[in-house]
Amino acid sequence: MMIIASGKPKIWDKEPTIGTVSANQAYIGTFHRLCQAYAQKFDSDYLILSPYYGFLKPTDLVPHTYDVRFTLKGVNQETIQLAELKKQWLDLTLSESQYVVLGGKKFQLLLHQIIPQNILLDFPLDQAGGIGNMQNAAS
């Protein structure tokens, strides 16, 4: 299973009146789309990590846009909080022992605070550098 970042650009930026959409349609940024395509190609089971909603399955509904970001330190007053993210993770009742995370460095610290230590997290884009390099690596 993979975990991918949601990204700032959302469908409501282009279609403000579209209403509720599934998570796999809500995020339209280049990096997210590349990660989504990669996840669908190599491991059709993936989660989207949103700083507003937390862990989303591709079919989960997203009712509206938001402008919230995780920071290098993880959560902040505007984002979903660690306690809720931990609860969501437990509620998912996933059985995998390893997850591939497609996202920047800020997700490492955050996910290590949420996901139990006995679960291996692989960050293949960790050494890619900036967003342009990560996009090239994800494509």
N, C-alpha and C positions, 0 to 999 in steps of 0.2 A: 504494500500500500504506500501511496505517496501523500505528502502534505505540500500544498502549493500556496503561495501568497495570493491574496485577493487583488491588490493593486488599487491605485487611486482612480483611474478612469472607469466610469460606470455607464451603463446603458442610458441612464437618465441625463447624462451630459449631452447626448445626441437626441434622445427622445424623452423630453421632460414629463410627458403625460402618459407614458407607457404603463404605469402602475406596477403591480407586483409581478416579478419574474422569478424563474428558478435561478439558483446560485450559479449554475453553469452558463447562464446568459447575462447575468448582472455585471460581470467584470469584463471590460473590453480592452484594457490596455495591452500593448504589444507583449510585454513580458509575461503577463498572466496568460494570454492566449497561447504563447509558445510553450509555457509550462503545462497548460491544460492539454495541448495537443500531444506533448511528450508523455504525460501521464496516461492519456487515453491509448496511446500507441503501445506503451510498454507495461502498463499495469492499470487496467481499466478502473480499478478501485482507488479513489483518491478523495482527500478532504481539502477544502479551501479554508485557510485560516484568515479570518476577518478581524480587524481590530475593533469592530463594532459589535458583530454578532458572535464571534468566536469560531468554533469548528462547524463548518457547513458541509453537508453532503451535496453533491452536484444538483440533486433534485429538491433540496430544501428551498423554501420560498423566501425571497428577499423583498420586502414591501416598499422600500424607498432608499434613496441615496443617502450618503453620509460623507463627511470629510474628517476622518479620524485616522491617525497613524500610530503604529507601535514606534517606540524610540529604541535607540541602542541599549537603553536600560530596561526595555520591555514595555510594561503598561504605564499609563499615566492617568490623570483624573478623567480624561475624555474617553478612554478606551474601556473595553470590557476588562474586568478585574481578574487577577490571578485565581482567586477562590472560585469564581464562576468558570473559568477555563478548566481548572482541575475537575470541577464537578461535571462539566460537559465531557471531558475525556473519560471519566469513570462511567458516565451514562452511555457512552458509545459502546462499551463492552467489546472492545476489539481484541483479537487474539494473536495478532502478529507480534513477532519478537524483534522486527526491524522495520524501520520506515525511512524512505528516501524523502528528504526535505528540499524542495526547490524554492529557494528564497535567499535573501541576503543575510549578512552576519547578525543582524538584529534578531533573527529567529533562533539562533543557536542558544543564547542565554535564556530567552523566553521559553523555548520548548524544554530545555533542561530543567526549568523550574516547574514544569507542568507534568511531564511524562516521567514515569518511574525509571529509576536508574538501571534496572535490569533490561530495559528496552533499548536496543541499539538505534541511534539516529545517524544517518548518513547524509552529509551536506556536500554533494558533488560540486556545487557552484561556489564553495567556500573560497577557493583560490582564484576564482575568475576575475576578481577586481570589481570594477564598476558595473553599472547596469548594462552598458553596451556589450561588455565582455560576457556578462551572464546571459544576455539575449543570444549572442553568438553560440555560446556553449549549449544553451537549451534548444537551439534549432537544429 
